[in-house]
Amino acid sequence: MEKGKKRTNYPCDGCSLRRVRCHLQGSSPPCNECRKRSVECTFIRIPRKRGPKGPRSSTTHKVVNYQEQIRQNRSGLPLPARGPTQSPRSPSTPGVENESDTQQRPLEVYIEYLDKFRDHLTCVWPVVNVESLKSRISGSPVDDNAWALAGAICATVIVQLRLSQLRLSKQHSLVSDDRNIAESFAHHAQLSHNLSNQHHQSTYYKEDTTESLLTAFFLHVYFANTERIRLATMYLHEAIAQVHLQSLHRPETLVSLEEEQRELLLRIFWLVFVTERTFCVQNCFPPCLKPIQTFPLSEFHIRGVGEVDASFQLLAQLFTLLDDNIIVAADRGGVLPDSSTADNLYSALSAMAKQDFSTLAPKIPETQRVNVLMTGNWIHILWWQFALSHYQMSSRMDDAMLSMLKPAKVAHETMRLLGSVSQQAIRTHGYGLELKVFRIADALIDILACNTWLSSSLQPGCNSMLLGARDVLHSLQKALLLIGGPESLFHKKLMLVMAESQLAVPDVKALTLCEEEECVDDS
């Protein structure tokens, strides 16, 4: 600094506006900058205190009002009237389509849908102690972790069991109680989840909980079912991050835990693993989680949750066959594997093809039987698509691994399975089963487009369920309608592909399913 220049603690009005340093020549104005520009050098502006200005009364008032709103919502009491300026701003919750319909539901409604989860979906996701969760939300209106998990589960119950109705009401802008209630559950699950995360971010240490992991998991399921892929991806990645933070991918770290807690965490790991594999196949995403060698014990009873049968481990083992190469096989920009990798896949899937599920299937409950057998059929189709680029295919139908006509056989087996179970067992699996049926039908279209003689032929020894391949395709289309309704993107895409391939299906036999029944007993 030149001799005689003095830097002031507070700049003059001109230097403050221009955001430059203010130097006085001596002890009185004008400063050097104002002198250069021939402008008046003034100190009219009142200097403000630097740094935080302390809590604002208006912000404190909004926080108090918002906390009171949460307490009254959760207790089921009517809210006091608020003017436009009194409504507190809630944390950002992306994905909610109409926040005017997302008023939080009374406790009794949460209890109703949690009971439906216990009765119909515990067999699909055996990781939630419903009675304990009901007790927590009944006893504490400010337990954000419990309320977030409860809301995510309730939203998933509706969209999993009422998928076709929700899509239809959305497309035609109909008033749908189910859709509004599901959106409300998801909205407030996000709110509570965000509040819990914000609370923990303000502390030096956060203990990661299974509630937080499962909340992200069920929000993923909800947004995947409602075809909001960006949000579904975000919550799936959050669930996977929680798996890694809690070291569930390292079973040796679970040895010191009590057996019941260890079994629960193993179930959670494999459910996230299976869900990620399904989602990545549909969207050609590379998976993050790697399989581990430890599986939950069959028939081990967890208090309040129950036990899993042999189908759980079998399903997990099936999904370990879906390595990165098969998952991104549909991505033409993917890197081709070397020959040794392809041969390893061939050996593993060949062993699966030789496994006889006929003795195990009758021992598995109907809902799990659909999941396991459909997953096996779906994996065969994914392998077939992969093998087309890596092996010399065979024209023999009895070649279990390399038959060009494999999709026709898989499609017949799929329709035999779907024709032997109830509609409730089919609908219960929602988006996941919808994806598998679509991929099987899509592969069958490829075969029909290249082999027109299949459209009218019957396989040797077939029964009434094994119709011609074109009839089976039509039945798969009907199955997609049953699961996802006419507004299903999978169904629309299948119809488009059928039209492009000129595969209209007039006057064919409809799929023979069990007697019509309600998906969920609302009584």
N, C-alpha and C positions, 0 to 999 in steps of 0.2 A: 504494500500500500504506500502511495506517495506520501511524503512528509506533509503534515498539515491536514490530511484527510481524516475524518472521524466517522466511523460506521455507527449509525444509530440503532438502538434496540428496536424501535418501531419505525418502519419506513413511512415516508410521506404518502399522501393520497395517490399521486401520480405513479410513484415507484411500486406501490402496493398493487395498483391496477395492472401495471405492465409486468409485475412479478420479476423485478430486477433489484439489485442491491442499491441501497440508498446511502450515499456518503455526503456528509456536510463538510463544507470548507470553513473550518472554525466551529463555532458553537451555535450558529443561527442559520436559518434558511436564507437563500435557496440552496438545495443540494446540487451536486454536479450534474445529475441527469436533467433536472428541470432547467438548470442554467443553459445546458447545451441546446435544449429544445425551445428555449425562450417561453416557458409556461410558468404560471404562478405555482409556487411550492407551498402547499397548505398541509395542515395536520388536523383537518376537521373530523375525519373518521375516528370513531372511538375504538381503540384497540380491544380485541376480544381475547379472552384467556385461551392459551394454547392447550391442546390435548382434550380429553373427555370433559364434557360440560356437566357431568352428573346425571342422575336419573330424571327423566321428564315425567311430570305428573300425568300427562295424557297417556303415555305408554303404560305406566303403572295401572291406570284405570282400565285400559283395554285388557291387560293381562288378568286382572281380577274378574272382569266381566266374562272373559273367555273361560276361566276356570269354573266359574259359577254355572255357565252354560253346559259344560261337560258334566258336572255333577248332577244337574237337573235332568239332562237328557238320559243319563244312565240309570237314574232312579225311576224313570218313567213319569216324572211330574211334568205338567205343562210349563212351557217356558213363558216368562214374563214378556210382555210386548216390548219391542225395541224399535226405536226410530232408525232411520238410515244411518245416522252418524254414530249410533251406539253399537252397531253390530261389529264384533271384533273380527279382525282378519285372521284367518286360520293359515297354518303352514301350507305351502304349495303341495297340491296332490294331483300330479298329472294323471290323465287317463280317464277321469270321471267325465261322462258325456254331458250330464245335465245336473249341475249342482243344486238347482232349485228342488230337485226330487230326492235329495240325499240327506234329509233330516234323519238323525240317528233314531233307530227303532227302540222301543221299550225293551227292558230286560226280558220280558216274557217271550218276545219274538226271537231273541237270541237263543233262549232255552229251547224253543220249539225246533229250530234248525240244527242246533247241536245234538238234540235227540235223534233227528233224522240222520245225521252223520253217523252216530253210534249204531243205528239200526241197519243202515244200508251201505255205508262206505268204510267202516272200520276194517272190513276184510280187504279193501283196496289199499288203504293207508293205515296200517296197524301201529300208529305211533302217538296217538293222542288219548290222554286220560280225560274223557269227556266229563265225568262226574267231578273231578278235581277242578277242571276249568270252569264249570258251572258254579262251583262253590266260590272260586276266586272272584268272578265278575259279580256274583251276588253280594259278596261281602265287602268289596272295595270298588267304588266308582272311579278311583284314580290309579288303578293298577294298569298302566299303559300296556305293558307286555301282554297281560292276560286279555285285555280288550282287543288289542291288535290281532292276536291269534284267533280269538273267537270270531271277530268280524271276517277275517280271511277265510276261515273254515266255513262259515255260514254262506258267504258269497260263492264259494266253491261248490257247496251242496246244491245250490239252486242251478248253477250253470252246468254242473255235471249231470244232474238228473232231469233238467228241463231245457236242454240245449236247443232243441228244435223250436220250442215255443218262444224262447227268448229271441232267437234270430228272426223269426217271423214277425214278431211285434216290432222289432227294431226296423226292419225293412219297410214296413207299411205304416210306421209312426202310430201304432195302436197303443192305447193305454194298457199297460201290462203291470200288474202288481208285482209279479215275479221279477221283472226286469228292474223296476224301481227299487225293490227291496234289495236285490243283489248289488245294484250300484251303491245303495246306501251303506250296505255292509262293507263293500270294498273301499268306499270313500273314507269311512271312519276307521277302518283298519289301517289305511295309509296314514291318516292323521295321528293315530295313537302310536304307530310305528315310528313316524317322524319325531314325535314328541319324546319318545323313549330314546331315540338316537341322539337328539339334541341335548337331552339331559346328560347322557353319558359322555358326550363330547366336551362338556364343561368340566369334567373331572379328569384326573390324571390317569385313572385306571378304569377300564371297563371289563367286567366279567361277562364274556360272551355266553349266551344262554340258548338252550334248545328252543325256547319260545320264539326268540328273535329269528333263528334259522327257519323254523317251521312257518312263521309268518311270511317270510320272503318266499318260501317254497309254495305255500298255498296261494299267495298273490300271483305267483308265476302261473300256476295252474288256471286261475281265474282269467287272467288276461290272455293266456294262450287259447283257452276255450272260446273267448270272445274275439279272437283274431286281432288282438292288438299286440303285434309281434315285438315292437320296440320295447314296450313296457314289460312284456313277458321275458324278453332277453335280459333286461335290467335286473329284474327280481331273481331270475335264475342265476345270474352272475353273483348277486349278493348272497344267495344261498350257498353257492359253491365257495365263495370267499369265507363264509362262516364255517363250512366244513373244514377248510384248510386251517383257519384260525384256531379251531377247537381240536385240530390234529386227528380228525376222524379218518383221514386217509392213511394214518400210521397206527395200525391196530396194536402195536406193542405199547403205545402210550395209554391204552385202555385197560391194560392188565391190572393196574392197581385199583381200578374202580370196582364197586360192588357188581355182582353178576347181573342184577336186574338193570342197572344203569348202563352197563356195557352192552347188553343185548338191545336196549332201546337205541343206543347210539349207532350200533351196527345196522339196525333196521333203517334208521334215518339215512345213513350213508348210502345204502343200496337203493333206497327210493329216489334220492337225488341223482344217483348214478344212472338209473334206468330212465328217469325223466329227462335228464340231459341228453342221453343217447337218442331218445325218440325225437326231441326237439331239434337236435342237430341234423338228423337224417332229413327231416322235412325242410330245413332251411339251408342245408349244405354248409353248416358251421363246423369248424374243427372242435372236437370235444376237449375239455380241460381235465376232468377227473379220470384217473387210471384205476383199473380194478385192483382189489386187494384179494388176498387168499383166505380171508376169514369171513365166514357167513354166520348169520344168526342161527341159533339152535332151533330146530323144529320142535313144536309143541312145548316150548318154554313159556310159561305163563307170567306175564308182567301185570302186576296189580293195576286194575282199572283200565287196562288196554287189551289184555287177552293174549292169545298165542298165535303163532303162524304155523301153517302146515308145510309139507314138503314142497308145495308149489312155489312158495316164496323163494327158496334157494334155487329151485329149478329155473324160475324166471330170471333171477340175477345171473345165473350161469349162462343162460341163453344170450343175455345182453353183453356178456364179456366177449362174445364172438364178434361183436360189431366194433372192429378196430377202426382206426382213422381211414384206412384205405377204402373200406366198404361204405363208410358214412359219407365220404366226399366223392364216391364213385360217380354220382350224377353231376358233379361239378367238373365240366370239361377242362377247366383251367388247372385242375389239381395235378400234382406230381404223381407219375405212375410208379408203383412199387416195383422192387426188383423181384426176380423169379423166386428167390428163397422165401420172401414174404408171402407171395401168392401161394406157394406150395404149403406153407404153414397154415394159411387160411383154409386151403382145400382139405388138409388133414383134420382140422378141428371141426369143420362143417360136415365132413364125411362121417365123423364119429356121431355127430348130432343126428344125421339122417338115418343112421342105423339104430338109433335108440327107439325102443318101442314104447310109445306113450299110451297104448291101448290098455295096459294093465294098471297104469297109474291114474289115468283120467277118471275112471269111475269113483275113485277114492277122494277126488278133489271136489270141493263145493262148486256149484254151477258157475258162480261169478269168476272164481279163480281159474276154472277150466277154460272158460272163454279167453281169458287173458293169456294163459300159458300157450295154448294151442294156436291162437291167432298170432302170437309173437313168433312161434316156430315157423308158421307159414310165411309170415312177413320176412323173416330173415332169409328163408330160402329164395324169395324173390330178389332181395337185395344181393344175395350171392350170385344169382343168375345174371343180374345186370352187370355185376363186376366180372364174372367169368367170360362174358361175351367178348371182352377186350383182351383176355389173358390166356384163354384156352381154346383148343379146337373142340367145338361143340358136336354133340351126337344127335342123330335124328330119331333115336330109340326112346320111346316113352319110359321104358323101365330103367334108364340110366338115371340114378338118383341125383347125381351131381352135375352132369354135363348135358342133359337133354335139352335140345332147343325148345321142346314142347312142355318144359317144366311148369310154366305159368298156368297152362290148361289143367294140369293135374292138381296144382295147389289151389286153383280157383274152385274145382269140384270139391276138394276136401274142405275148403272154407264154407261152402254152402251147406255141406252135410253137417258141419259143426253148428252153424248159425240156425239151421233148421231143427236142431235137437235141443235147443235151450229156450228159455223164456225171453220175452222182449225186455223185461227188467234187467236180466243179466247182460243183455247186449247194450242197452242204453247206459248202464252204470259206468261204463268205461269211457264214454264221451269222446273227446278229441283224439285220444290215443288210439282207440279202436277205429275211429273214422279215418285216420291217417293210414292205418294198416290195410283196411278194406280198399281204400283208393289206390294204394300202390299195387295191390294184387290185381285190381281191375285194369289199371293202366298197363301193366305188363301183359295181361290177357289181350288187350287191344292190339299191342304190338304183334302178338302171335297171329291174331285173326287177320290183321292187315297183310301179313306175309304168307298166310296159309289159309286160303279161302275154303279149302275142303273141310276144315275143322268146324265151319259154321253150322254144318248139318249132321256131323258125325256123332255117334255115341261111342263111348269107351267100352271095351269088352267087360262084361260082368257088371255093368252099371245098374243102379236101382232107380227108383222114381226121382231121387234127388239129383242124380247125375244126368242132367239133361244135356243137350248139345251145348258146345262152348259159347255160342251166341246167346242161348237162353241163360246160361250161367252168368254171362256179363250183365244181362238185364236184371237178374236176381241180385247181383252185387250192387247195381244202381239202386234197387229197392232197399237194400240194407243201408246204403248211405242216407237215403231219405229217412229211414227209421231212426238213425242215430242223430243226424244233424239237421234234418228238415230241408225243405226246398231252397232255403237261403244259404245252405252250406256252400262255402267256396269250393270244397272238394267235389261236391255234387255238380256244381256249375261247370267246373273244369272238366270233369268226366264227360258231361253231356257235350261240351265243346269238342273234346277229342273224338268222341263217337261220331259226331256230325262231320268232322273233318275226314274221318276214315270211312264215311258212308256206311256206318254200322247201325242203322235204325233197326229197332226190334219190334215189329208189329205182331200182335196176336200170339204172345208167348205165355207160358204158364207162369203164374206169379209164385214167388217164394212161399213155400208152406212153412209157416212158423207156428208156434204154440198159439193157443187161443188168445184173442185180444185181452189185454189187461192193463190196468193202470200202472205207470212206472213207479209211482210212490204212493203209498196209502196215506192220504192226508188226514185220515180220521185220528 
